[in-house]
Amino acid sequence: MHSLKLKTPLVCFDLETTGINISKDRIVELSFLKAMPNGEVIQKTRKINPEMPIPIESSLIHGIYDDDVKDESTFKQVAKSLAQFIEGCDLAGFNILRFDVPMLVEEFLRAGIDFEVGNRKIVDAQRIYHLMEPRNLSAAYKFYCKKDLEDAHTAEADTIATFEVLNAQIDHYEGVILKDHNGKEYNPVQNDMNVLHELTAAKMVDFAQRMIFNAQGIEVFNFGKHKNIPVLDALKKEPTYYEWMMNGDFPLDTKRKLTQIKLRAAKLNK
């Protein structure tokens, strides 16, 4: 059972991987915890054959070695059933906006599944935590749940801990008032997936955050020589920039979002 107010199922998840390069590294273990609106909780955890050697420095962190995954299914083999399991679900996790969601999206795209997240609420418990009590997952678990996190850096333990932390954050911060930089009071944490999504995930365009929404809600580049310039203005000024990014070492999700923006503009100009 849980205390979150849900209108649609919420999947809290965590990934263990061969490394931190979203374009090149692969998943070696994943754990999904699906919380249903009726209070039911469904847990799924499995190892994945990454089809590449696991660097020893990564194995020393999560404890998963080549021998542990050599007989497991590849992501492509399980992608369809995983997509079905999380279909119609909102997503939650700890630091998922910077890594887990873009990595998952990238794996689905490599498997030929156009996994969209634009119609889902995404809640990053780390952003709530860093706003209210800046620390890491183990400290968050100790602070909110009054327990030590055993088996940290295993996907299942981190997933369960994150779900408990998210529940405890709602209980702890609902109704707490903060002041913004103008001195205006606001209530950031509410037991509402829409509010939590706006708090933690609403400003991104792509998950690598090469593009973000500015204060006016316009997509702008978030890196390089066109940083803070509207994407469409930059592409109009330098049309070859699109080809440069499409041929560059950028995540597939970034290229997809850039193409969507370009096609949308072309459609409007017809």
C-alpha positions in Angstrom: 0.0 0.0 0.0 1.0 3.6 -0.4 -0.2 7.1 0.4 0.4 8.8 -3.0 -2.8 10.1 -4.7 -2.7 8.6 -8.2 -5.1 8.9 -11.1 -2.9 6.7 -13.3 -0.3 4.0 -12.4 3.1 5.3 -11.3 6.3 3.3 -12.2 9.2 4.0 -9.9 12.4 2.6 -11.5 16.1 2.3 -11.3 18.8 1.1 -13.8 22.3 -0.3 -13.4 24.4 0.2 -16.5 27.8 -0.4 -18.0 28.6 3.3 -17.6 27.2 6.8 -17.7 27.5 7.6 -21.5 23.8 7.5 -22.6 24.8 7.1 -26.3 27.3 4.2 -25.8 26.6 2.4 -22.5 23.9 -0.2 -21.9 21.6 -1.4 -19.2 22.7 -4.5 -17.1 19.9 -4.5 -14.6 16.5 -2.8 -14.2 13.9 -2.7 -11.5 10.3 -1.4 -11.9 7.9 -0.8 -9.1 4.4 -0.1 -10.4 2.1 1.6 -7.9 -1.6 1.4 -8.8 -4.2 4.0 -7.9 -6.0 1.3 -5.7 -2.9 1.0 -3.5 -1.5 -2.2 -5.1 2.2 -2.4 -5.8 3.8 -4.7 -8.4 7.6 -5.3 -8.5 9.7 -6.5 -11.4 13.5 -6.8 -11.4 15.7 -8.5 -14.0 19.3 -8.5 -15.3 20.0 -7.7 -18.9 22.7 -8.8 -21.3 24.3 -5.5 -22.4 26.0 -7.2 -25.4 29.3 -5.5 -24.4 31.8 -6.0 -21.6 31.0 -4.4 -18.3 33.9 -2.2 -17.2 35.4 -3.4 -13.9 34.9 0.1 -12.3 31.2 -0.2 -13.0 31.0 -3.8 -11.7 32.7 -2.6 -8.4 29.8 -0.1 -7.9 26.8 -2.3 -8.7 28.2 -5.8 -8.2 27.2 -7.1 -11.6 29.9 -8.8 -13.7 30.0 -10.2 -17.2 29.3 -13.8 -16.0 26.2 -12.6 -14.2 24.5 -11.4 -17.4 26.0 -13.6 -20.2 22.9 -15.9 -20.2 20.3 -13.1 -19.7 18.1 -11.7 -22.4 19.1 -8.6 -24.3 17.2 -5.4 -23.9 15.8 -5.7 -27.5 14.4 -9.2 -26.6 12.5 -7.8 -23.6 11.7 -4.3 -24.8 8.2 -5.0 -26.1 7.1 -6.6 -22.8 8.7 -3.8 -20.8 7.0 -1.1 -22.9 3.7 -2.9 -22.3 4.3 -3.1 -18.5 4.8 0.7 -18.3 2.3 1.7 -20.9 0.0 4.5 -19.7 2.1 5.0 -16.5 3.7 8.0 -15.1 7.4 7.7 -14.1 9.3 8.3 -10.9 12.8 7.7 -9.6 15.9 9.2 -8.0 18.0 11.3 -10.4 16.0 9.8 -13.3 15.9 13.1 -15.4 19.6 13.2 -15.8 20.3 9.6 -16.4 17.7 6.8 -16.0 14.9 8.2 -18.2 17.2 9.2 -21.1 19.0 5.9 -20.8 15.7 4.0 -20.9 14.4 6.0 -23.8 17.7 5.5 -25.7 17.5 1.7 -25.2 13.9 1.6 -26.4 14.8 3.7 -29.5 17.7 1.3 -30.3 15.2 -1.6 -30.0 13.0 0.1 -32.5 10.3 1.2 -30.0 9.4 4.9 -30.1 9.0 5.2 -26.4 7.4 8.6 -25.7 7.4 10.3 -22.4 5.8 13.6 -23.4 2.3 12.4 -22.3 3.5 11.1 -18.9 4.1 12.9 -15.6 7.7 12.5 -14.5 8.7 13.0 -10.8 12.3 13.1 -9.8 12.5 12.5 -6.0 16.1 13.8 -6.0 15.0 17.2 -7.2 12.5 17.4 -4.4 15.1 16.2 -2.0 17.8 18.7 -3.2 15.3 21.5 -3.0 14.3 20.7 0.6 17.2 18.7 2.0 20.3 18.6 -0.3 22.0 15.1 0.0 22.0 11.7 -1.8 19.7 8.6 -1.8 21.3 6.9 1.2 21.1 10.1 3.3 17.5 10.7 2.0 16.5 7.2 3.1 18.0 7.8 6.5 16.4 11.2 6.9 12.9 10.4 5.6 12.5 6.7 6.5 14.7 6.6 9.6 16.5 3.5 8.2 19.9 2.6 6.7 19.9 1.7 3.0 21.1 -1.8 2.8 22.5 -3.0 -0.6 22.8 0.5 -2.0 23.6 0.5 -5.8 21.5 -2.6 -6.5 18.5 -1.7 -8.7 15.9 -3.3 -6.5 17.1 -1.8 -3.2 17.4 1.7 -4.8 14.0 1.4 -6.4 12.2 0.4 -3.2 14.1 3.0 -1.2 13.2 5.7 -3.8 9.5 4.8 -3.6 9.6 4.9 0.2 11.4 8.3 0.1 8.9 9.7 -2.4 6.0 8.7 -0.1 7.8 10.1 2.9 8.6 13.4 1.1 4.9 13.9 0.5 4.0 13.3 4.1 6.9 15.5 5.3 6.6 18.5 2.9 2.9 18.8 2.0 1.8 22.2 3.1 5.3 23.5 3.7 5.6 27.1 2.4 8.8 28.5 0.8 9.7 31.9 -0.6 11.0 32.5 -4.1 13.7 34.9 -5.1 11.1 37.7 -5.1 9.9 36.9 -1.6 6.6 35.4 -2.9 5.4 32.4 -0.9 4.6 29.2 -2.7 3.8 25.6 -1.8 6.2 23.5 -3.9 5.4 19.9 -2.8 1.8 18.7 -3.1 0.3 15.2 -3.3 -0.5 15.7 -7.0 1.4 14.2 -9.9 0.8 17.3 -12.0 2.4 19.6 -9.4 5.3 17.2 -8.8 6.0 16.9 -12.5 6.0 20.8 -12.9 8.4 21.0 -9.9 10.9 18.4 -11.2 10.6 17.9 -14.9 8.7 20.6 -16.7 11.6 22.7 -18.1 13.3 20.0 -20.2 12.9 19.5 -24.0 15.2 16.5 -24.3 16.6 14.4 -21.5 20.2 15.2 -22.2 19.1 18.8 -21.6 20.8 20.1 -24.8 17.6 22.0 -25.2 15.4 23.5 -22.5 12.4 25.8 -22.2 13.2 29.4 -21.3 11.0 31.6 -19.1 8.7 32.3 -22.0 8.2 28.6 -22.7 10.3 28.7 -25.9 12.8 25.9 -26.8 16.4 27.2 -26.5 19.8 25.6 -26.9 21.4 24.8 -23.6 25.0 24.4 -24.8 27.6 25.7 -27.2 27.7 28.8 -29.3 23.9 29.0 -29.5 23.3 28.6 -25.8 20.1 30.5 -24.7 19.2 31.2 -28.3 15.8 29.9 -29.5 16.3 26.6 -31.4 14.4 27.8 -34.5 16.3 31.2 -34.5 19.6 29.3 -34.4 18.6 26.9 -37.2 17.4 29.8 -39.3 20.6 31.7 -38.8 22.8 28.6 -39.4 20.8 25.8 -41.2 23.8 23.5 -41.2 23.7 23.3 -37.4 20.9 20.8 -37.7 22.9 18.4 -39.9 25.9 18.9 -37.6 23.8 17.7 -34.6 22.1 14.9 -36.4 25.6 13.5 -37.5 27.2 14.2 -34.1 27.5 12.1 -31.0 24.2 13.2 -29.5 21.6 10.9 -27.9 18.9 9.7 -30.3 16.3 11.4 -28.0 18.0 14.8 -28.6 18.0 14.2 -32.3 14.4 13.2 -32.3 13.3 16.3 -30.3 15.4 18.6 -32.6 13.7 17.0 -35.6 10.3 17.4 -34.1 10.9 21.1 -33.5 12.2 21.6 -37.1 9.2 19.7 -38.6 6.7 21.6 -36.5 8.1 24.9 -37.8 8.1 23.7 -41.4 4.4 22.6 -41.0 3.5 26.0 -39.6 5.2 27.8 -42.4 3.4 25.9 -45.2 
